[in-house]
Amino acid sequence: MATWVPPIAHAPCLIGPTTFRLLNETDDLDRVGWDGPPLSRLWRYHQHYFDELRAVDADQRASWHERLLLRWVEENPPGKGVGWESYPTARRIVNWIKWALAGHRLPPACLASLAVQARWLRRRLEYHLLGNHLLADAKALIFAGSFFEGPEADRWRTLGLRLLGEEVAEQILADGGHIERSPMYQALVMEDLLDIQNVLQASRAGSRGWGSLRLEETVRRMMAWLTAMTHPDGDIAFFNDAAIGMAPSYRELAAYATRLGFAPADPPRQLVQSLPVSGYVRLAHDQATVLLDVAPLGPDYLLGHAHADTLSFELSVGRQRVLVNSGTSCYGESAERVRQRGTAAHNTVVIDGENSSEVWKGFRVARRAYPIGLTIEERGTQVSVACAHTGYGWLPGRPRHRRHWRFQPGSLDVCDTVEGQFGVADARFHWHPSWTLTGTAREGVAVAQAGAGGRVKWIVEDGDPRIEPSSYHPRFGVTESNHCLVVRLIQGRSRVRFLWS
């Protein structure tokens, strides 16, 4: 292999020789083994990924890693248990090879297992799931085909490159967004593409077959999209499945791209930045940033990571988040998973207690909202954005929610209207936990905690307001208490002003 560029180093997952810290939950391998209860399926997936091999200061734990690698081979025979499902297998193949490319010696038993894992994955590509899963499968085949030598390895590499080309064309939209409309998965897919470029540059075979994909142009578009969907605090917005710590930050990805020789994307500077194909809008003055969701949930055939968040938005003032969607702390099938995906967990309007898109189970959507009638008007330093959606059209009165944002220096006005027959409609505005709310529900001031400074005033000009306790989930396995300003629409209308200086 030629020169291998250091990839992104992630947070350590191993805090003792056999003790895992995953998804903010700690347990010991000697107690819980590799499969089954009491840990969630997602926790088990992460246990089998071996992300620890590429963590910060991983070299200092190399002896732990080698013992863990050998133990995995001994205790996970081919085809047995969750660790041999296609997605964790793909992630593990890449991480084992990264560990070897970083200068570590894979024991013979692990090398043999690695080849078996590649053969196993080759026959179980995730065409039934598509999306980021199929890209991860392609990446693993490219890594295995570049790491090993011989005709079989060449076939893995060729198949992986062909599949990658097809999926990049399908999944990366013209504005740079990933087709699943999740900033978190945008970052994960970007890391995948950069890793692939890295291993191909280091491979004896070079990047033959990859250049036609116009990687540099694809990466630049994806970087521009991600920086537009990143708050001034450096972390992603929470639209669809999204949480901090599950994927690299924009800063980490930009640094990695630079190490690989890519020119960095220019940061957003304009007052209005529309991402018209994926369906998001960024508004920014010097003091404030607003991110608007006027997007479809995703492709109709792939909505596993979709939330019922149509016409939601997030607001930052300075580097502090102010209004936030509630985030994601869990996967799997549970009432909490459905609640976090539901409309009420987002900064948008709930009609008659229903979700704007019918999220169900862990990764399913039935009837879903489609945005319609988007308009963007820019006049000097003021921007008006208006959009409606069809999500509640199945209700008996066929109500339709329309939202109008007006953004200018020092203020954001949010006006909601609902046309058609309905019982009750509530506009919900979730405050980041760092803000303390004082005053009445109709008019008050939010003050930033912990001495950070900052005041944001709200005024409910139309509607019947109240303040409710809520919860915020910035990371998997994490729940924080916050407050939600709920404004009942009166005669189908509400208007709330947010002001800062």
N, C-alpha and C positions, 0 to 999 in steps of 0.2 A: 504494500500500500504506500502511496505517496503521503504528503503532509495532511494530517487530520487536524482541522481547526477546532479548538475547544468549543463545545456547544454550550447551551444555556444550562447553568447549574441551578437545580431546584432545591427547595427546602428539604432538609434531612427527614427521612421517614423512619430511621432506626435509631432509637435512643439507648439501646443496649444490645448485646450480641444477638438476642432473640426477641427484643421488645419493639413492636411497631407503634408508631404514632401516625395514624391515618385518619383523615377527615375529622380531625380534632377529637379522636377517640383512641385510647391507648390500650393495648392488650399484648400478651406474651404468647409467642408461638408454642411454647411448651404447654400452655394451658388450653389454647383454642385450636391448635393445629392449622390446617390449610383450607378447611371447607366447612360450610354449614353454620348453624346457630352457635353462639348467640349474636354473631356479627352479621351486619347487613350484606346483601349480595354485592353492593358497590364497594364496601370495605374489603370484601374478599377479592374483588377485581383488583383493587389497588395493591393489595398484598402480593398478588401474582404479577403485577407489572414490573417490579424491581426498579421503580424510579429511584430508589435509594442509591443505585450504582452510579448515578450522574448527579448526586446531590452536592451541595456545598461541602467542601473539606472531605469528600468521599475517600481520598487516598488515605486519610488517617484511620479509616475503618475498613481497610482492604482485607485484613484478616477475618473480620466478621463476615464480609461479603463472600469470600471464598468458601467459608464454612456453610453459609446460607445457600449458595449456589449448589453445592454438593448435596446438602440436605434436601433441597427442592427436587433434584433428580431422583434421589433415593425414595422420597415419600410421595411423589406424584408420577406414577407410571403412566405411559401414554394413553390418552383418551379418558382418564379417570378424573372426575371432579371439575369444578368451575374453572380452574386454572387452565384447562385445555379447551375452553370455549375460544372461538376465533379471535375476538377482540383482545382479551388479555394475552393470548398467545402472540398476536402481532406486536403488541406493546413490549412484551418480554423479549422477543427476538431482537428488536432494535436496541433495547437497553443492555442486553448481554453483549452485543457486538460493540456498542459504544464503550463499554467497560474494557473490552479487549483492545479497541483502537486507542484508548487512553494509556495503553502501555501495560495492562495487566495480563497475566497468563490465565486463559480459561483452562481448567483441568480437563484432561482427556474425556472424562465421563460427561462433562458439560458440553464440550465440542460435539460429541456424538449426539447428545440430546438436542443441541441446537439444530443439527441437520434434520433430526426426526421432527422437530417442531415446524421447520420450514416445509417439509413434505406434508405434514398434517394440515397446515394452513392452506397450502396450495390446493388441496381438495375440498376446502371448506370456506371459500371466499364468501363474504357476507352480501351477496346480491339481494338477499331478502330484506336487508336493512338499508343498504345504499349509504349515501351521505358520507359523513366523516369516518364511519366504520370501514367502508370500502377503500377510502383513501389510506387509512392506517394499514389495511391488508396489503395494498400495493406497495407502500413504503417498506413493510417488513420483507416482502419478496425482493425488492431492490437491494435492501441491506444484505440479506442472505446471499443473493446472487453476486454481490460485489465483494463479499467477505470470503466466501468459499471459491474454489476453482474447479473447473471441469464442466462437461456438457450439461449436467443437471443444474449446476449453479447458473450457467448461461441461460437456461430455459426459465429459471425463476426470475432472473433479472429482466429478460425480454418481456415476459408476461407482466411483471410489475410495471415496467415503463409503458407498455401499451395501455394497461388499465389506468395508470396515472394520467396519461394523455387524455383518455376518454373522460375521466372524472373531473380533471381540471376544466376542460371545456364545458362540462355540464354544471359544475358546482360553483365556479367563480364567475360572478356576474360582471357585467360591463363596467359597473361603477366600483368594482373591487370587493364587494360584499360577498360573503359566503351564502350559499343558497338557503341555509337553515336560519338565517337572520338572528344569530346569537353572537354577541361580541366575544363571549368566552370561547365558543367553537371557532370563531374567526381566528383568534390567537392560536388555538391548538393546531388548526390546519396550516397556518403560517409557519409555525415551528416545524411541522412535518415537511413542508416544501424546502425550508432552509436546511434541515437535516439531510434531505435527499441530495440537494446540491452539494453538501459537504462530503457525503460518502462517495458520490460520483467523482468529485474532484480528486479525492484521495485514492480512487480505484485505478488499478492498472488499465482497465478498459476505458477509463475516462467517462465523459458525459455523452458519449455516442448514443443517439436516440433520444436525448433529452433536450438538446438545443432547439428543436423544432417547436417546443412548447412555449418559447418566448418567456422563459422563467423570470428574467429581470423585469420585464414589463408587468408580468402577473404579480410579482412580489411588490413592486412599487404601487400598483393599484390597491392591493390588499393593505399595505402599510398606510396609504392615504385614508382608506376607509376606517381603519382601526384608530388612527389618531383623531379622526373626526368623532368617533364614538367613545373617546376617552375623556374623562373629566379632568379638570385642572389639577386634581390631587394625584393624577398619574394612573388611576385604575379605571376599569371599564364601566360603562353604563349597564344597568340591569334591565335588559329587554330579553324576553324569552328566558330559557335556562341560562343563568349567568351568576357567577359568584367570584369573589376574589380568591386567589391562591390556587385555583385549579388549572390555570394556564399562565404562560409568561405574560408579563406586562408589555406595553408598547415599548417602554425604554429598554427592556431586556431584548426584545426582538430586534429593535433598531440597532443595538450594539452588536448582536450576532450577525445581522445582515451586513454591517460594516466590516466585520472580521472576514466575511466571505467575499468582500469586494463589491458589494452593492452600494450604490449611492443612496444616502438616506432620503426619505420622502420629506417634502417641505411641510412644515406644520401649518395648520389652517389659520388663516389671517383675516379672511373676509367676514363681513357681518352675517351673511347667509351662506351656508354650504348645504346644498341639496344633494342627496344620494338617491337619484330618481328611480333606479332600477330596484334596489333593495328596499327603498321606501322610508328613509329617515331624513330628518332635517336638523342641522346644527345652527343655532343662533348664538352669536357671541359679541358682546361689547367688552371693554377693558375689565369691567368688574364682574360680569355675570356670563354664564353659559347655560343655554337651554337645549336639551336634546328631545326631539319630538318623534313619536312613533306614528307614522302615517303609512305603515307598511302592511302588506299581507303577512300572515303568520309564517309563511314559508311555502314551498311547493306543496300542492295538494296531496302528493304521494308520500310526503316525508315531513310529518308534523310532530315527531316524537319529542322535540324540545320546545314546542310552542307553548306560550302562555296566552290567556285571554286578555291581552293588554292593549288592544287597538285604541289609538288616540290617547295613550298615556304619554307622560313626559317626565323629565328629571331636570332639576335646577341646581346649579352651583353658584355661589357668590364668593368671589376670590377663589381660594383653594378648598373651600368648605362646601360639602354637599348640603343642600337645604331640603329639597323635596325629592323623595326617592321612591322608586318601585321597591317592593319588599324583598327581592332577591330569592335565592334558592339554597336550601339547606339539606335537601334529601331527594333521593330518587326512589324507585320502587313503587309498589302499590299501597297507598295509605291515604287516609282522609287528609292528613297534613300535606301530602304531596299535591292532592287535588286543590286544597285551599290555597296553597302558594301559587299555583298556576291560575287561580281564579281571578276574575275581574276586580273583586273587592280588595285584593292585595296590591293593586296598582293605582296610579294616579289618573283615573278616568271615571266614567259614569256607569253605575249599576242600575239596571231597570228591573223593577219587580223582583229583586233578589236573585236574578239570573246572571249567568256568565254570558259575555258577548260572543264567545265561542265556547262550544260545549266540550271542555276538557274532561277526560275521564280516565280511570285507571292511572297508570304511571306515565304512559307515553301515547295517549290516544286523544284524538279530537274528532267529534262528529260534525254537526253544523258549525260553520266557522264564519267569522266576519271578513268582509272585503272592504277596503277603503275606497271611497268614491269622492269625486268632486274636489280634489286638492287644488288650492290656489295659494300662491305666494306673491305678496306685493311688498316691494321695498321702496320706501319714500324717505330719502335722507338717512337719518339714523333710526327710523322706525320701520319695523317689519310686521306685517300681518300674515298669518297663516291660517287657513280654514280647511276643514276636511270633515267628511261624514263617513259612516260605515253602515253596512247592511246586517250586522250581527244579530239584531233583535227582530228581524223581519219575520221570524217564524212565530212570534207571539201573536195572540189573537188580534190585537189592535195594530199590528205591523208598525211599532214605533221605530223611529230612526234618530240616532244620536248625531248631532253636529257640534263640533267644537271650533272655537275661534280664539287663537292666541294673538295678542298684540304686545310686542316686545320693543322697548326703547330704553335709553339710558336711565337706570334707576328704577325700572318697574316692568312687571309682566302682568297683563290682564288675561284672565281665562274666562271666556263666556261659553256656557253650554246651553244648548237647546235640544229638546226632544219633541219631535212631531209625531202625530198619530195618537192612538188610544193607549193609555198605560195607567197603572195604579200609582206607584211611587218611583222616583228616580233620584239617586244620590250621587253627587260628584264627590270624589274622595281625594284627599291630598295628604300623603304620608310624609311626616317630618323625619329627617335623620335624627337618630338618638342624641346627637351632640347638641341639640337645641332645646332650651327650656322655654315653654310657652307661658306667657303672662297676659292678663287682660281677659276680655270676654271672648266668646266664640265668634261674635260678629266682628270685633275689632280688637286686635292685640298685637303684641310684639314677641318675636322669638329671639332669644339671646343665646349666642354660642357659649357653650360650657368650657371648663378647663382653661379659662383665661385666654382663649384663642381670639377673642374679640369678634365683633360682628353683630349686627342687629338687622332683622328682617321684619317688616310690619305687614300684616294682612288686614284687608277690609273686605267684608262680604257686602257687596252693594245690592245684589239680588239673591234671594234664597233664604232658607231657614237653617242656620248653622248649629253644629254641636261638635264637641271634641270627644273622641273615643280613644281608649287605649288600643294599641296595635302591637305588631312585632315586626322586626327587621332581621334579615338573614343574609349578612354580607359574605359568609363563608359556609361551606358544608359543615353540618354539625353545630352551627352557632345560631342562637336566638337572642336578640336584644330587644328590650322594651322601647317603644317609642309612642308617638301620638299621631292620630289621624284627624284632620279637620274634615268633617263630613257636612256637605251642604245639600239639603233637600231642595230640589227644583220646585219653584212655585209657578204654576201655570206654564210648566214646561220650560222654565228658564232659570239660570243662575249666573252670577258674575262675581268673580273674586279677583281682587287686586293684591299683588305682592310688591312691596316697595323696599328699597335699600339705598344706602348712600355711602 
